[in-house]
């Protein structure tokens, strides 16, 4: 660490770079970047600075992670939970995930500013508005400087990323949540006209199943198989449209499935209920925020309360989300009142729509079934268990948990799920994998999977830069070997887009931001993935050699897909030699393929027919 001056600027992505440049002209200021985006801004302007991560060690990051999980569950306190109840649902539970996204970065700032101020107790700090209250917890010599933009109160779910494809080019556009709702209202009217269920659909002898927030294309085998099933299948989505392109439209149309939209549910009676309940929510929020003693004591770190620095953001979040929740809860309640469902299928208990449906279904006596949605970290590490609990991997309210196979069944049992609730039936997302079709366009396929916002280890500049440097080195090595490269980025909305990076090395390298990766795997010769991703299973089932390049340690340990040696797990320094060996040694390539295929059969049962098995099970529920 350099020797800092008595005047320290704490710089973040919200800081105004122009003002910093003006202040820095006389060189009396030392600058510390508090996040990756801030670091990149300073770097692009050639401004010398320190990185706040250097003040933290691995133990600090573990503590930050644990505190974020703890603080995100503030709503579980018995006294507070009574205040938060609406229609039998704890409204605090509905914002747990989004609040946790905010808390990880907030607590990381706390630890960094605490250590910086301790090391430089005589320093005067200059910070943006969003950091002023937090820095003031440690120093009485804090000055506010203007923010770049007044966006510090934006939350993770305040925007929506929409995938688009024009010809062979794929895009993701970011729009505000309010703009998305306006578009959703238009689409809902169209969907209601074409695919809404009729009362007669529920008056026959068939059982009816409600699919909540299922991606039509990803889970298309469920929709397709339902056409020949004894079930009435109805879809309901609030975070994503059931139909957004020709393919999703064709799936719904040909399946005969029905789709519920807000258009068919919303009427004057419901509107009046919601209007009246907004007043109740205002009273709830007022009563909640009056519990100062609780919040000051609960949000405590190292015997110092962070509530004064957290209060305004917390208030903004609950006002936004609690009022939104009234509509979502009343829509869900009307669905379960109007239609007779024998069961509800969700792919997690953590999403807000899913939580609402699960809680209400229990009140209505409807069976709830959770379907495993991804490859999980099934290591025995404490960090993995805590993360799985926080991300809703282990369902606790569901009547049944459908897992992909015995490996996840054993993991779920270790996670506290009763064995009698767990059924290993496979996964519909693997039922319709395309046939391999190696052609003259054969290429190496890279699936990126970058650092995530909800993990303290992943927020460090070192971790983020290593991820991008590994992508750069992969591109350089593949280019040097004269091979074609296709990159498919992870669908997470905050995933790094490597297009510019890749095409600066070879303009012919192609990057796909949306779409089905299985179609890309089919024409690839080797599948390379950054760290760990569910799509490794796709590649193993499709008989491709899989290389996992480990770039980070998120304190989760390694899942069995790595520890079982079913793929090649290496660091970037070994990549060129490993890639060359697999390309030139057919025996080695086949050995990796065989190990992968064997593991995938153990991990995923009923490959090719799991949707049929699932629908048969759902039909058996009364």
C-alpha positions in Angstrom: 0.0 0.0 0.0 1.2 3.5 -0.8 1.5 6.2 1.9 -1.8 8.2 1.7 -2.2 11.9 2.1 -4.3 13.4 4.8 -7.0 14.0 2.3 -8.6 10.7 0.9 -11.2 10.4 -1.8 -13.3 7.3 -1.6 -14.3 6.7 -5.2 -17.2 4.5 -6.4 -19.1 4.0 -9.6 -21.5 6.8 -8.5 -18.8 9.3 -8.0 -18.4 12.3 -10.4 -15.1 11.8 -12.3 -15.0 15.4 -13.5 -15.1 16.7 -9.9 -12.4 14.2 -8.9 -10.2 15.3 -11.7 -10.6 19.0 -10.6 -9.8 18.1 -7.0 -6.8 16.0 -8.0 -5.0 18.7 -10.0 -2.9 19.8 -7.0 -2.0 16.2 -6.1 -3.0 16.8 -2.4 -5.5 13.9 -2.5 -5.1 10.2 -2.3 -7.8 8.1 -4.1 -9.1 4.7 -3.1 -11.5 2.9 -5.4 -14.3 1.0 -3.6 -15.7 -1.1 -6.4 -14.7 -2.5 -9.8 -16.6 0.0 -11.9 -15.0 2.9 -10.0 -11.5 1.3 -10.5 -12.1 1.0 -14.3 -13.2 4.7 -14.5 -10.1 5.8 -12.7 -7.9 3.5 -14.7 -9.3 4.8 -18.0 -8.4 8.4 -16.9 -4.9 7.3 -15.9 -5.6 8.4 -12.3 -3.4 6.8 -9.7 -5.4 5.1 -7.0 -5.5 2.3 -4.5 -8.1 -0.5 -4.5 -10.1 -1.0 -1.3 -9.9 -4.8 -1.6 -6.3 -4.7 -0.5 -7.5 -3.8 3.0 -9.5 -7.1 3.3 -8.4 -10.7 3.7 -10.2 -14.0 3.1 -11.6 -14.1 6.7 -13.1 -10.6 6.2 -14.8 -11.7 3.0 -16.3 -14.8 4.8 -17.6 -12.6 7.6 -19.1 -10.1 5.0 -20.9 -13.0 3.3 -22.3 -14.5 6.5 -23.5 -11.1 7.7 -25.3 -10.4 4.4 -27.2 -13.7 4.8 -28.1 -12.8 8.4 -29.2 -9.3 7.7 -31.2 -10.3 4.7 -33.4 -12.3 7.1 -34.3 -9.4 9.3 -38.0 -10.2 8.7 -37.8 -13.4 10.7 -37.9 -11.7 14.1 -41.2 -12.7 15.8 -42.3 -9.2 16.6 -41.4 -7.8 13.2 -42.9 -10.7 11.3 -46.3 -9.9 12.9 -46.2 -6.4 11.5 -45.2 -7.7 8.0 -48.1 -10.2 7.5 -50.4 -9.6 4.5 -52.8 -12.3 3.4 -50.7 -14.7 5.5 -47.5 -13.8 3.7 -44.5 -12.1 5.3 -43.7 -9.3 2.9 -40.1 -9.1 4.1 -39.5 -12.6 2.7 -40.4 -11.4 -0.8 -37.4 -9.0 -0.8 -34.8 -11.3 0.8 -32.9 -12.0 -2.4 -32.8 -8.4 -3.7 -31.9 -7.0 -0.3 -29.1 -9.5 -0.1 -27.7 -8.2 -3.4 -27.5 -4.8 -1.9 -26.2 -5.9 1.5 -23.1 -7.7 0.2 -21.7 -4.6 -1.4 -22.8 -2.4 1.5 -21.2 -4.5 4.2 -18.0 -4.8 2.1 -17.9 -1.0 2.0 -18.3 -1.0 5.8 -15.4 -3.2 6.4 -13.1 -1.4 3.9 -14.0 2.1 5.2 -13.6 0.8 8.8 -10.0 -0.4 8.1 -9.0 2.6 6.0 -10.2 5.0 8.7 -8.4 3.0 11.4 -5.2 3.0 9.5 -5.5 6.8 8.8 -7.3 8.2 11.8 -6.4 11.8 11.0 -7.5 11.7 7.4 -10.3 13.9 5.9 -12.6 11.9 3.6 -14.3 13.1 0.5 -17.2 10.8 -0.6 -20.3 10.6 -2.8 -23.7 11.1 -1.3 -24.3 7.4 -1.3 -21.3 6.8 0.9 -21.6 9.8 3.2 -23.6 8.2 6.0 -21.5 5.1 6.0 -18.2 6.9 6.2 -19.6 9.2 8.9 -19.8 6.2 11.1 -16.0 6.2 11.3 -15.0 9.8 11.0 -16.3 13.2 11.8 -14.2 14.7 9.0 -16.3 13.7 6.0 -17.2 15.9 3.1 -19.8 15.2 0.4 -19.0 15.6 -3.3 -21.5 15.4 -6.1 -22.6 12.1 -7.5 -22.3 11.3 -11.2 -26.0 10.6 -11.4 -28.6 10.3 -8.7 -28.9 6.5 -9.1 -27.7 5.2 -5.8 -31.2 4.0 -4.9 -31.6 1.7 -7.9 -32.0 -1.9 -6.9 -31.3 -5.2 -8.7 -34.8 -5.7 -9.9 -35.5 -2.1 -10.9 -34.5 -3.1 -14.5 -35.2 -5.9 -16.8 -33.0 -7.4 -19.5 -34.8 -8.6 -22.7 -33.2 -11.0 -25.1 -33.5 -10.2 -28.8 -32.3 -11.9 -32.0 -32.0 -10.3 -35.4 -30.8 -12.8 -38.0 -27.6 -14.3 -36.6 -27.0 -11.5 -34.1 -28.2 -11.6 -30.5 -28.8 -8.7 -28.2 -29.9 -7.9 -24.7 -31.6 -4.6 -24.1 -32.0 -3.1 -20.6 -35.3 -1.3 -19.8 -36.7 -0.1 -16.5 -39.1 -2.2 -14.6 -41.9 0.3 -15.2 -41.4 0.2 -18.9 -41.4 -3.6 -18.8 -44.8 -3.5 -17.0 -46.3 -1.3 -19.7 -45.1 -3.8 -22.3 -46.3 -6.7 -20.2 -49.8 -5.2 -20.0 -50.0 -5.1 -23.8 -48.7 -8.7 -24.2 -51.1 -9.8 -21.5 -54.1 -8.6 -23.5 -52.9 -10.5 -26.6 -52.2 -13.6 -24.6 -55.5 -13.4 -22.8 -57.3 -13.2 -26.2 -55.5 -16.2 -27.6 -54.6 -18.6 -24.8 -56.6 -17.8 -21.6 -58.2 -20.8 -19.9 -62.0 -21.2 -20.0 -64.2 -22.4 -17.1 -65.0 -25.5 -19.1 -61.3 -26.5 -18.9 -61.7 -27.0 -15.1 -65.1 -28.8 -15.2 -63.9 -32.1 -16.7 -62.4 -35.0 -14.9 -58.8 -34.0 -15.5 -56.4 -32.7 -12.8 -55.1 -29.3 -13.4 -51.5 -28.1 -12.9 -50.2 -24.5 -12.6 -46.7 -23.9 -13.9 -45.3 -20.8 -12.2 -42.6 -18.7 -14.0 -41.4 -21.4 -16.3 -39.4 -20.4 -19.4 -41.4 -21.8 -22.3 -38.5 -22.7 -24.5 -36.2 -24.1 -21.8 -39.0 -26.3 -20.4 -40.6 -26.9 -23.8 -40.8 -30.7 -23.2 -43.3 -30.2 -20.4 -45.5 -28.2 -22.6 -45.2 -30.6 -25.6 -45.8 -33.7 -23.5 -48.8 -32.1 -21.8 -50.7 -32.3 -25.0 -51.0 -36.1 -24.6 -51.3 -35.9 -20.8 -54.3 -36.4 -18.7 -53.6 -33.0 -17.1 -54.9 -29.5 -17.8 -51.6 -27.5 -18.0 -51.8 -23.8 -17.3 -48.8 -21.4 -17.3 -48.5 -18.2 -15.2 -45.5 -15.8 -15.3 -45.0 -12.3 -14.0 -41.2 -11.8 -14.4 -41.0 -13.1 -17.9 -43.6 -13.4 -20.7 -44.8 -16.9 -21.7 -44.5 -15.9 -25.3 -41.9 -13.5 -26.6 -40.9 -14.9 -30.1 -42.1 -17.2 -32.8 -40.6 -20.3 -31.1 -42.3 -19.7 -27.8 -45.6 -18.9 -29.5 -45.4 -22.2 -31.5 -44.7 -24.2 -28.4 -47.7 -22.9 -26.5 -50.0 -23.1 -29.5 -49.1 -26.7 -30.4 -49.2 -27.9 -26.8 -52.8 -26.8 -26.2 -51.7 -25.3 -22.9 -53.4 -22.3 -21.5 -51.8 -19.1 -20.1 -53.0 -16.9 -17.3 -52.4 -13.2 -17.6 -53.2 -10.2 -15.4 -55.7 -9.1 -18.1 -58.1 -11.9 -17.4 -57.8 -11.4 -13.6 -57.9 -7.7 -13.2 -61.3 -6.1 -12.7 -62.9 -3.2 -10.8 -63.4 -5.3 -7.7 -59.8 -6.3 -7.6 -58.7 -2.8 -8.3 -60.7 -1.5 -5.4 -59.2 -4.1 -3.0 -55.7 -3.1 -4.1 -56.4 0.6 -3.7 -57.8 0.1 -0.2 -54.9 -2.1 0.8 -52.3 0.5 -0.2 -53.5 2.5 2.8 -52.9 -0.6 5.0 -49.4 -1.0 3.6 -48.6 2.6 4.4 -49.6 2.0 8.0 -47.6 -1.2 8.0 -44.5 0.6 6.7 -44.9 3.4 9.2 -45.2 1.0 12.1 -42.3 -1.0 10.9 -40.0 2.0 10.6 -40.9 3.0 14.1 -39.1 0.0 15.5 -35.9 1.9 15.7 -34.6 0.0 18.7 -34.9 -3.3 16.9 -33.2 -2.2 13.7 -30.3 -0.4 15.5 -29.6 -3.6 17.5 -30.2 -6.1 14.6 -28.0 -4.3 12.0 -24.9 -4.3 14.2 -21.4 -5.1 13.0 -18.5 -5.2 15.5 -20.6 -3.5 18.1 -21.4 -0.6 15.8 -24.9 -0.2 14.4 -25.1 0.5 10.6 -28.8 1.4 10.7 -28.2 5.1 10.3 -26.4 4.5 7.0 -28.8 1.8 5.9 -32.2 3.3 6.9 -32.9 5.5 3.8 -32.1 2.7 1.3 -34.0 0.2 3.3 -37.0 2.5 3.5 -36.9 3.1 -0.3 -36.8 -0.6 -1.0 -39.7 -1.7 1.2 -41.9 1.2 -0.1 -41.2 0.1 -3.7 -41.6 -3.6 -3.2 -44.4 -3.8 -0.6 -46.8 -1.8 -2.7 -45.9 -3.9 -5.7 -46.5 -7.0 -3.7 -50.2 -6.1 -3.0 -51.0 -6.6 -6.7 -49.0 -9.8 -7.1 -50.6 -11.4 -4.0 -54.1 -10.4 -5.0 -53.6 -11.7 -8.5 -52.3 -15.0 -7.2 -55.2 -15.2 -4.7 -57.7 -14.7 -7.4 -56.2 -17.4 -9.5 -56.4 -20.0 -6.7 -59.9 -18.8 -5.9 -61.3 -18.9 -9.4 -59.6 -22.0 -10.7 -59.3 -25.5 -9.2 -55.7 -26.7 -9.3 -54.6 -30.1 -8.0 -51.0 -29.0 -7.8 -48.6 -26.1 -8.4 -45.2 -26.6 -10.0 -42.4 -24.1 -9.3 -38.6 -24.3 -10.0 -37.6 -22.6 -6.7 -39.1 -21.2 -3.5 -37.0 -18.0 -3.6 -38.6 -16.0 -6.4 -41.2 -13.5 -5.3 -44.0 -14.9 -7.6 -43.1 -18.5 -6.5 -43.1 -17.6 -2.8 -46.5 -16.0 -3.1 -48.0 -18.9 -4.9 -46.4 -21.5 -2.5 -47.6 -19.7 0.6 -51.2 -19.3 -0.8 -51.3 -22.8 -2.1 -50.7 -24.1 1.4 -53.7 -22.1 2.6 -55.8 -23.5 -0.2 -54.8 -27.1 0.4 -53.1 -27.4 -3.0 -50.0 -29.6 -3.4 -46.8 -27.8 -4.1 -44.0 -29.4 -6.2 -40.5 -27.9 -6.6 -38.4 -28.9 -9.6 -34.6 -28.7 -9.3 -33.5 -26.0 -11.7 -29.7 -26.3 -12.0 -26.5 -28.0 -11.1 -25.8 -27.1 -7.5 -22.7 -26.9 -5.3 -23.1 -30.2 -3.5 -19.8 -30.0 -1.6 -19.7 -30.3 2.2 -18.2 -26.7 2.6 -20.1 -24.4 5.0 -20.0 -21.7 2.4 -21.8 -23.9 -0.1 -24.5 -24.8 2.5 -25.1 -21.2 3.4 -25.3 -20.1 -0.2 -27.7 -22.9 -1.1 -30.0 -21.9 1.8 -29.9 -18.3 0.8 -30.6 -19.0 -2.8 -33.6 -21.3 -2.0 -31.9 -24.5 -3.3 -33.4 -26.5 -0.5 -37.3 -26.2 -0.6 -38.9 -26.2 2.9 -42.6 -25.5 2.1 -43.1 -27.8 -0.8 -44.9 -31.1 -0.5 -42.5 -32.7 -3.0 -39.0 -32.0 -4.4 -38.3 -33.4 -7.9 -34.5 -33.8 -8.3 -32.5 -34.8 -11.3 -31.0 -37.9 -9.8 -29.6 -39.6 -6.7 -26.6 -37.3 -6.4 -28.8 -34.3 -5.8 -31.2 -36.4 -3.7 -28.4 -37.2 -1.3 -27.3 -33.6 -1.3 -30.9 -32.5 -0.5 -31.1 -35.0 2.4 -27.9 -33.5 3.8 -29.6 -30.1 3.4 -32.4 -31.2 5.7 -35.1 -32.2 3.2 -37.0 -35.4 4.4 -36.2 -38.3 2.1 -39.9 -39.1 1.6 -40.4 -35.7 -0.1 -37.7 -36.2 -2.7 -38.2 -37.9 -6.0 -35.4 -38.4 -8.5 -37.2 -38.1 -11.8 -34.7 -36.3 -14.1 -35.1 -32.9 -15.7 -37.2 -31.8 -18.7 -34.5 -29.3 -19.8 -32.5 -32.2 -21.1 -35.2 -34.1 -22.9 -34.8 -32.5 -26.3 -31.1 -32.1 -26.8 -30.2 -31.7 -30.4 -28.3 -34.4 -32.3 -24.6 -33.8 -32.8 -23.9 -32.5 -36.3 -20.2 -31.8 -36.8 -19.7 -29.9 -40.0 -17.1 -27.8 -41.7 -18.0 -25.1 -39.1 -16.6 -27.1 -36.3 -15.4 -24.9 -33.5 -14.4 -24.7 -29.8 -17.2 -23.5 -27.7 -16.6 -21.3 -24.6 -19.3 -20.8 -22.0 -18.6 -17.8 -19.8 -19.8 -17.7 -16.2 -18.6 -14.6 -14.4 -18.5 -13.4 -10.8 -21.8 -12.7 -9.2 -23.1 -9.7 -7.2 -24.3 -11.7 -4.3 -20.9 -13.1 -3.3 -18.3 -11.0 -1.5 -15.4 -12.9 -2.9 -16.7 -12.3 -6.4 -16.9 -8.5 -5.9 -13.1 -8.0 -5.6 -11.3 -6.4 -8.4 -8.8 -9.3 -8.4 -11.6 -11.9 -9.0 -13.3 -9.8 -11.7 -10.1 -9.0 -13.6 -8.9 -12.6 -13.4 -12.2 -13.8 -15.0 -11.7 -11.3 -17.9 -8.0 -12.1 -18.3 -8.8 -15.8 -18.5 -11.3 -15.1 -21.3 -8.7 -13.0 -23.1 -6.1 -15.8 -22.8 -8.5 -18.5 -24.0 -9.2 -16.3 -27.1 -5.5 -15.8 -27.7 -4.6 -19.5 -27.4 -7.4 -20.6 -29.6 -6.5 -18.0 -32.2 -2.8 -19.0 -32.0 -3.8 -22.6 -32.7 -5.8 -21.5 -35.8 -9.1 -22.7 -34.4 -12.5 -21.2 -34.6 -14.1 -19.9 -31.4 -17.7 -19.4 -30.4 -18.6 -17.8 -27.1 -21.9 -18.1 -25.3 -22.3 -15.9 -22.3 -24.3 -16.8 -19.2 -27.9 -15.5 -19.2 -27.4 -13.6 -15.9 -28.3 -9.9 -16.5 -25.0 -8.7 -15.1 -22.8 -11.1 -17.0 -19.8 -9.5 -18.7 -20.1 -9.1 -22.5 -16.7 -10.2 -24.0 -17.6 -9.3 -27.6 -15.2 -6.4 -27.9 -12.4 -8.3 -26.1 -12.8 -11.4 -28.2 -13.1 -9.6 -31.6 -10.0 -7.5 -30.8 -8.1 -10.7 -31.0 -9.9 -12.2 -33.9 -12.8 -10.4 -35.7 -14.2 -13.8 -36.7 -14.8 -15.0 -33.2 -18.6 -15.1 -32.5 -20.3 -14.2 -29.3 -23.9 -15.2 -28.5 -25.7 -13.3 -25.8 -29.0 -15.2 -25.9 -30.4 -18.4 -27.3 -30.1 -22.2 -26.6 -26.6 -23.2 -25.9 -27.3 -26.8 -26.7 -27.6 -26.0 -30.4 -24.1 -24.5 -30.2 -22.7 -27.5 -28.3 -24.0 -29.8 -31.1 -21.6 -28.4 -33.6 -18.6 -27.9 -31.3 -15.6 -30.2 -31.0 -14.6 -29.2 -27.4 -16.7 -27.5 -24.7 -14.8 -25.1 -22.4 -16.5 -23.5 -19.4 -15.3 -20.8 -17.0 -15.6 -22.3 -13.5 -18.8 -24.4 -13.1 -22.2 -24.2 -14.9 -25.2 -26.4 -15.5 -24.5 -26.5 -19.2 -21.5 -28.8 -18.5 -24.2 -31.6 -18.2 -25.6 -30.7 -21.6 -22.1 -31.1 -23.1 -21.5 -34.4 -21.3 -24.8 -35.8 -22.5 -24.0 -34.7 -26.0 -20.6 -36.6 -25.8 -18.3 -33.6 -25.9 -15.0 -33.4 -23.9 -15.5 -30.8 -21.2 -12.8 -28.5 -19.9 -13.5 -26.4 -16.8 -11.1 -23.5 -16.2 -11.1 -22.5 -12.5 -10.8 -18.8 -12.1 -12.1 -18.1 -8.6 -12.7 -19.4 -5.1 -16.2 -18.2 -3.9 -15.8 -20.2 -0.7 -18.3 -22.9 -2.0 -15.7 -25.7 -2.5 -16.1 -27.8 -5.6 -19.3 -29.7 -6.8 -19.0 -33.4 -7.6 -19.0 -32.7 -11.3 -15.5 -31.4 -10.6 -14.3 -33.7 -7.8 -15.6 -36.8 -9.7 -13.1 -36.1 -12.5 -15.9 -36.3 -15.0 -14.4 -33.4 -16.8 -10.9 -31.9 -17.1 -10.5 -29.2 -14.4 -7.5 -27.0 -14.8 -6.2 -23.5 -14.3 -5.5 -21.2 -17.3 -1.7 -21.9 -17.3 -2.5 -25.5 -18.3 -5.1 -24.7 -21.0 -3.0 -24.6 -24.1 -1.3 -27.9 -23.4 -4.6 -29.6 -22.4 -6.5 -28.2 -25.4 -3.8 -29.4 -27.8 -3.7 -32.9 -26.2 -7.5 -33.3 -26.5 -7.4 -32.1 -30.1 -4.6 -34.5 -31.1 -5.1 -37.5 -28.9 -8.4 -39.3 -29.8 -7.9 -41.8 -27.0 -7.7 -39.0 -24.4 -10.7 -37.2 -25.9 -12.8 -40.4 -25.8 -11.8 -41.1 -22.2 -13.0 -37.6 -21.1 -16.2 -38.1 -23.1 -16.9 -41.5 -21.5 -16.3 -40.2 -18.0 -18.6 -37.2 -18.6 -21.3 -39.4 -20.1 -21.2 -41.8 -17.1 -21.4 -38.9 -14.6 -24.3 -37.3 -16.5 -26.2 -40.5 -16.3 -25.7 -40.7 -12.6 -26.7 -37.0 -12.1 -29.7 -36.9 -14.4 -32.2 -39.8 -14.6 -34.7 -40.5 -17.3 -32.8 -38.6 -20.0 -35.2 -38.0 -22.9 -38.4 -38.9 -21.0 -38.3 -36.9 -17.7 -41.2 -34.6 -18.7 -43.4 -37.6 -19.2 -42.4 -39.0 -15.8 -43.0 -35.7 -14.2 -46.5 -35.2 -15.7 -47.4 -38.8 -14.7 -46.4 -38.0 -11.1 -48.3 -34.7 -11.1 -51.4 -36.5 -12.5 -51.3 -38.9 -9.5 -51.7 -36.0 -7.0 -55.2 -35.4 -5.7 
